[in-house]
Amino acid sequence: MDIAKIKKTSLQFNVPIIRADTEKLLQAVLKKYKPNNILEIGGGCGYSASIMRKILPEARITSIEKDEKRFNELKKVEGLHCLLGDFFDVIKEDRPVYDFVFVDGAKAQYGRYFDAVDGLLCDGGILFADDTDFVNIKTRGAKTIVKGIEDFLEKAHNKYKILMDDTVLIARKRVKKTFGLSNCDNKPELLAPAGDLEKLKAALECGADAVYFAGKEFGLRARAKNFSNNEIKEGVELVHKSGKKAYVTVNIFAKNADFDAIREYALFLQSIKADAVIVSDLGVLRVFKDNTNLDIHISTQANVVNKYTAMEYVRLGAKRIILARELRLNEIKEICEFVGDKAEIEVFIHGALCISYSGRCLLSNYMTGRDANRGECAHPCRYNYALMEEKRPNEFFPIEENGGGTFIMNSKDLCLAPHLQELVKAGVKSFKIEGRVKSILYIKNVVTVYRRLLDGEQFDYMAEFDKQIHRPFTTDIGLAQFGGGQTVV
Ligand SMILES: C[S@@+](CC[C@H](N)C(=O)[O-])C[C@H]1O[C@@H](n2cnc3c(N)ncnc32)[C@H](O)[C@@H]1O
């Protein structure tokens, strides 16, 4: 992509391009927020679009330009989704949700752009408008332009959180109040991961209602520090002192040789009064049923994706089902209704997603000898891959995704913060946060945000999540879970 050439062409067509200071700000904002789905109003010959493409090679960038002659130039910019026509006509047909909108069209129309953009931008999304220097425009601009910018600024200041108001306006769409659950009987449990005792304490302090952790054996996170038997005992006591609950994961897919030790472990967990065990293997479930009266939670690893399977686990004695992550909201609701009060339903609301179907992955074992289903995943989905033709065994063709490499199996992180209300209505009883191997800062940040949301607080939760470095977020799980496949920032 020859950006210098695009600049030259723009000037040839008399299409003004963004100023150097706007360009710098645009780059900085894109680097900070890393949007996935960008809309540009006023693509011109593609200069600003190429800058955005260079900064975020993976993002989908849609650029709208009403001048057909210039549009042909815009169309030549690699990897852009170009739409021809007047913005107001085009959006009647193309109405996805964007997480970043760059406004650089006709100044007299800015007031009208605001209303339309507001309908296209997701909650927490960023609005970046060029040429909003009102004082300058007032002294030099035509009446219609002054009116357009004035109208735009007034609406933005009333409705958005202003991040910068100078020669450009940068603002964030406020997150709608999603909760009023404070006095609600069916407020769900907030369940946090505890990779070690310090993280357990942090999760409790930040407002988790319950924590889950594993012993040195039989959990599926061999690389988390995990708890010795003494630590499990101490952990459970600490949790109970705070009036909260402690669940111990025993979600290994056990081999015949594991069972004597599992039986012993079951008796130990019973003796220290763990509140529940999380299992995925039917043999392990049987051992706990026969030897203890501990509550049984069925792990997400058991891949429960339908109401009949859920009910079957209930018949076998499960008190709670942690659903697979590949479900749509309406399916979750149906399962909750079908199971009724015979068992509780738990779902993951935040954290890393596995590229494979609910973690059923053999790649790690195949490539490194570390068995993902016995807690040793080496995360091969985060590796960098190339393409090889069968008859040229040592020739690797790079597959270019972005300058940093090709991560074709990488997944975004799950963040269902915008949809908690819907999950509560569906009947979900426990909200689970993923991340037993994540840092203590991560635990504090994420648990605090969800505690505040569950307590009915209205605040810019995305800004809070952004205080930690995180992968881009998504609400998509397999098939667009919340309709439209909206990606959140
Ligand atoms: C300042 S130029 C854009 C320059 C471009 N962003 C860049 O930096 O390379 C403004 C462009 O907006 C286009 N435009 C104005 N009103 C528009 C509308 N309602 N819909 C689509 N394009 C519009 C104009 O044709 C013009 O090409």
The ligand as an ORCA input file, in Angstrom:
! r2SCAN-3c Opt
* xyz 0 1
  C     -12.245     15.797      3.762
  S     -12.690     14.702      2.537
  C     -12.246     13.163      3.174
  C     -10.792     12.890      3.234
  C     -10.425     11.531      3.739
  N     -11.043     11.222      4.992
  C      -8.909     11.436      3.866
  O      -8.361     11.968      4.833
  O      -8.321     10.839      2.983
  C     -14.423     14.665      2.714
  C     -15.126     13.666      1.807
  O     -16.419     13.455      2.296
  C     -17.260     13.192      1.203
  N     -18.641     13.388      1.678
  C     -19.227     14.548      2.061
  N     -20.489     14.319      2.478
  C     -20.703     12.983      2.361
  C     -21.826     12.144      2.602
  N     -22.989     12.617      3.079
  N     -21.705     10.823      2.342
  C     -20.541     10.326      1.877
  N     -19.452     11.082      1.619
  C     -19.525     12.400      1.846
  C     -16.800     14.176      0.173
  O     -17.169     13.759     -1.138
  C     -15.303     14.173      0.388
  O     -14.659     13.305     -0.503
*
